[in-house]
Amino acid sequence: MRSNHTKRFSLLAIASLSTLAKAAPQTRSSSCIGTISSLSDVGTAVQCTTVNIDAFTVPAGQTFNLDLLEGTTVNVLGEIQFGNLSWAGPLFEVKGTNVTFNGNGQIWDGGGPFYWDGLGTNGGVTKPRPMMKIEISGTLSDVHVVNAPAQCFSLTNPGPLVVSGIIVDDSQGNYPNANSDGLPAGHNTDGFDVSGNDLVVEKSVVINQDDCLAINRGRNIVFQDNYCNGGHGISIGSITSNVVVEGVVVRSNTVVNSQQAFRIKTDEVATNSSVSNVTYTDNVATNCTSYGVLITQSYPASLGTPGNGVIISDVDFYPGSTFLTATSNAVMVAVNCGEGSCIGTWNWSGLMTSGGMVGPMNNITVITGYTQ
C-alpha cells in the first residue's frame, strides 16, 4: 500500500503535467491558419504553419516581426504600409527554416519620401534599416517593395534560400526634394545586402541609388537573370576584416545607367579576409557612368593607395560573354590591387568593353584574354 507521501507526490506530478500541457504552445496542424491584420495578431498566427497577411499599417517605431515554425507557408494578401518615424528599425523581420514566403506581388511601402534627404545613412534624419530583414531558409518570392528609407533587403539565411521575382522600386528617390540640397533624395538604398551561404537571387528588379547587390560575406551565392537600374551595380564588398567570400556566380543580368556595373571593393585597412572563385558570365551592362568594372583594394577611395590584407583570387569573365559599354568620360576597366594580393588565374576572355577610357591596372599580372 502506497504511503500518503507517495500519493501526494503522484497528485503533484499529475497537476504539474496538466499545467505544462495547458501552457504548451499550440501544435502545428494543416488545419491551423493564422491571419494577421495588425501586430496584435502576430503572436497567435505564428503558432500555425499557414500564415495569411492581410492589408494593414504597421505603427510607427515598431517592427513587424515574424518568428515562424519550421515549414511555415506565408501568403501576403494585401498591401503593407509603415508609419513614419525617425528610428533605427528594421521595419520588417522574418525568421524560420524551410519557409515558403509568397509575396503575391503585394506592395510593401517603406515611406521613403518622409526620410530621404540626400544623405542616406551618412547623416541627417535617422532612417530605419534594413527595411526587410530576411533570416529564413526556403523560398522568398514575388515581394514588391517601394520607397525603402535606406538599405532594403538584408539576407542572412540560416540554410539554402532562393529569392525570386522581387521588385525594389525606389525610383522616386532619383529626384531632389526639399531636404536634399539639389541631390537625388534617395541614398544608400541598397537592393540586396548579403551575408549568407547557399543563396540564389534571381528574376528580380532593382531601381535604386546604391548597390543592386552587395555581398558582404558568404559562400555559394548565385545572382542571375536580374535587372539593375540607376544605382551602383553589382558589388562584392566592401570587404572588412576577417571575412570570407567564396564561390560567387553573376550570370545573365542586365545593368543600366549605373555608376559601375561590376565591382569588388575591399577596405584599405582590412586584414585576414579573402574573395575567391568569382565568375561573371553572359551579362549586359550599358551606360556605366564612372566605371564598367572596378576592382579596388583602397575602399572607400576608388583608386587610392591599396591595402594588401585581403587576398583576391580566381576572378573570371568566362565562360560566356559579358558586354559592357561606358560613357565617354567613364573608365571601362580599372584594377587597383595591393602588392601581392591579387593572385590565381583570372580568365577575362569573355569580357567585351567599349565606349569609355582606358583605366589603370595596378599590381595585377594574372589577367589573361582581355585587352582594354
Buried (B, 14 or more C-beta within 10 A) or exposed (E): EEEEEEEEEEEEEEEEEEEEEEEEEEEBEEEBBBBBBEBEBBEEBBBBBBBBBBEBEBEBBEBBBBEBBEBBBBBBBBBBBBEBBBBEBBBBBBBBBBBBBBBEEBBBBBBBBBBBBBBBBEEBBBBBBBBBBBBBBBBBBBBBBBBBBBBBBBBBBBBBBBBBBBBBBBBBBBEBBEBBEEBBBBBBBBBBBBBBBBBBBBBBBBBBBBBBBBBBBBBBBBBBBBBBBBBBBBBBBBBBEEBBBBBBBBBBBBBBBBBBBBBBBBBBEBEEBBBBBBBBBBBBBBBBBBBBBBBBBBBEEBBEEBBBBBBBBBBBBBEEBBBBBBBEEBBBBBBBBBEEBBBEEBBBBBBBBEBBBEBEBBBBEBBEEBEB
